[in-house]
Every structure is written in C-alpha cells, then in structure tokens.
Amino acid sequence: MISTFAEDTRICLGHDGIEQDTLGAMAPPIVQTSLFAKDSLQELGTALENEHAQHVYSRGQNPTVEALEKKLALLERGEACKCFASGMAAVAACLFGLLKQGDHVLFVNHIYGPTLQLANRLRSYGVEHDQVLGGSLDQVAAALRPETRMIFFESPGTMTFQMVDIQELVSLARGREVLTVIDNSWATPLFQKPLSLGVDLVIHSATKYLAGHSDVVAGAVIGSAELVKRIFYDAYLLLGGALGPMDAWLVHRGLRTLPNRMQQHHRDGLGVANFLRGHAKVKQVFHPFLAADRSRYEEQLLGASGLFSVELNTESYPRIALFVDRLNLFRIGVSWGGVESLVIAPFRGHNGAALAQRGIPVGLVRLSIGLEGAGALIEDLARALDALE
Ligand SMILES: *Cc1c(COP(=O)(O)O)cnc(C)c1O
C-alpha cells in the first residue's frame, strides 16, 4: 500500500507531467470551447475519423477533460479513461455501449439504486438481469447464464458495505466472454485498484471523493483502450453525457487533496465507527474494516473511506428521525464524499417491506464522515443518541 499510495500522491499533485503546457501553468487550462477549427477540410475529415483521440467537438474530446482522464487512468493503472457528466452517465454508457438485446447482466452485491433502476428500464430493450446478494462464489456461479455478458458489482456494496472477493469473481468471468465492471466510487483508486486484479472496467461517480467538495457532478469509466473506445463511439458520443471543461477542472482540483482527504476519512471514519460499535443504542455497525471477514480483504482494500452505516436499536420512524434531526454537525442530505459530514436514513416510515426485500434493516442510518474531526463528530453523535430513550 505504502508504495502505491506514495505514487498516487505524486500523480494527484501533478508530478506526472500531464498538466504541463507551453506556458508552464501549474493548473490545467480551462479550454471553454464547443468546437475546434481545423486548417483544411481534409484535416477536419481526418480528425472526424479518429474522434476519440482528436479535438473536434467538446461532446467528444476536450483538452481540459482529457487532462482529467489521463490522471484518472494513471490512478487506476488503466490504459484509458472517459469522463462523463455524472456517475450515472458513465453507468448508462457502459450498459448501453456494451450490451445488446438478448444479453444478461448479473449484479453482485448491493448496488446503487439508480443503477438497478436503469437495468430495469433495459428490460424493455431486451436486456435481462439478476442480482446476487451475499456474494458467495457458488451463488454467483449458479446465477450465470449462457447469455450473461457482464458482471456488474460494487465492493464494498451500497448501504451495507459488504465486500466481494474481486479475484474470485474475475476468475469466474474469465473464459466465459463475461465482462467484469466495478463501481469503485467508495474506495477510490487510492484504496482499491480493481484493474490490477483483472477487472475489465472501473466506474466512478467523481461527484463523491474524487471531486470531494460537493460542488460538481461527474463520472468516469476506466479500462483498456479498446473497451473505452467502444464505449466512446457506441454510447458516449451518442448519449451525450459529456463533462464540461469547468466541471472537469473542478474534479482535477479536487484530486490535488485526494490523498490527504482519504487519509483523514479513513482515520476519522474508523474512529467514529468504533465509538458507535460500542454504544448501547446501536445494534450493529456496517463498516468493511470492522466486519468479521476483514482479514480476507486486507490486500484487496487498503484503506477505508468515510462512508458507512449503523443499525439503530429501534425500528420506529419517529425515533430514527429524531436521532437524525438532533445531529448538528451532520447535514441531512443525499450524496457523500465531500468535506462536510452527512447523514441519511432510507426508512421513510412506510417502505419497510421494500427495504427488507433489499436486505436493508429499517433502523439503518448512513453516515458520511467529513473532515470536522472525529472528536467533535463523536460528541455530536453521543448527544443525539442520548436523546433516544
Ligand atoms: C452517487 C453514486 C453513483 C452515481 O453518480 P452521480 O455522479 O450521482 O451520477 C453511482 N454509484 C455510486 C456507488 C454512487 O454513490
């Protein structure tokens, strides 16, 4: 971990030479243009035939976005990256660009809700899917069909943060014409490098830790040059979810402090999780580093981000809401990965059955630990928990 973390830090800080231009600008220039004029019709024609690698139109390639793409590819140790207007645009481009009617997708582990909703939409285009929770290799193998073309997974998974053994999953897909795709938003490339373990594609919601300041929505796909090129022509250019140069620049700026932020998210997240684990009003804590299977994943997941959840010792909606509302330092809202701490609970008082079906306890509260400091956050949580009689 030490060596890749140090190397990644150099990449984030700009010692990779990607930003260097003729002016010596320390930050990448924001090339705010929709199109790039050429000297001759012939030159334009040649560029159009190679649009994934040429500056023609900013729905295709743009130099500011490209600087970010190069950096993300380096961090994930991938050949190529394409950035998108959101994480969901990246997910959509993978599904639309790589699947066709008659194909089957296997989702493994808990998956971000809108990703599954999109998969449901794809049923009406003839793309089927199943989901395996729990992630034992036997269950996954049993759920594969002859027409399975993609295993899409998260590790740790959304909401309950269970791990999946990436190498085992990859070995199952190998030799079967099944692409493996992981949503790596939680761990960031600093703490987990799925491509190095044989995964085909990594997806990020760069909105979260990569940008890190709750001021931009962005996404990315990283993998082999061949796969990213397929996604570029068959989905990205056609669906139109292009990241703007200003937003790419903001993500790029966020990356400068990614190593520092992730170190503090790791430390303070664990500190807060450990406090909650011992609290009488908390039934259990869902944090991959505090899970019974942690030793198995020591080499796969090198650090923890600041997002985890707890199950309170209550199933009463008013009491869960009371707890959330009493927190001062945790802002109430969706998303995560910014500098400020956030809290959300999926139970709304009437959706208990739907949550149970997804394996999510009614008393679950998700915390995104920001940079306020573990001590202050623990104090805030202790006070709010005391109010729960
Ligand atoms: C937020 C999120 C997404 C979607 O990203 P957007 O940038 O909001 O479109 C995808 N996957 C996970 C795990 C997320 O948390």
The ligand as a MOL file (V3000), in Angstrom:
LIG
                    3D

  0  0  0     0  0            999 V3000
M  V30 BEGIN CTAB
M  V30 COUNTS 15 15 0 0 0
M  V30 BEGIN ATOM
M  V30 1 C -23.6280 8.6350 -6.4620 0
M  V30 2 C -23.3230 7.2870 -6.9870 0
M  V30 3 C -23.4310 6.9990 -8.3390 0
M  V30 4 C -23.9950 7.9610 -9.3360 0
M  V30 5 O -23.1650 9.0650 -9.5040 0
M  V30 6 P -23.7360 10.5050 -9.9330 0
M  V30 7 O -22.4750 11.2840 -10.1090 0
M  V30 8 O -24.6040 10.9710 -8.8200 0
M  V30 9 O -24.4890 10.3160 -11.1880 0
M  V30 10 C -23.0320 5.7440 -8.7720 0
M  V30 11 N -22.5860 4.8220 -7.9060 0
M  V30 12 C -22.4970 5.0500 -6.5850 0
M  V30 13 C -21.9860 3.9760 -5.6880 0
M  V30 14 C -22.8710 6.2930 -6.0800 0
M  V30 15 O -22.8140 6.5140 -4.7800 0
M  V30 END ATOM
M  V30 BEGIN BOND
M  V30 1 1 1 2
M  V30 2 1 2 3
M  V30 3 2 2 14
M  V30 4 1 3 4
M  V30 5 2 3 10
M  V30 6 1 4 5
M  V30 7 1 5 6
M  V30 8 2 6 7
M  V30 9 1 6 8
M  V30 10 1 6 9
M  V30 11 1 10 11
M  V30 12 2 11 12
M  V30 13 1 12 13
M  V30 14 1 12 14
M  V30 15 1 14 15
M  V30 END BOND
M  V30 END CTAB
M  END
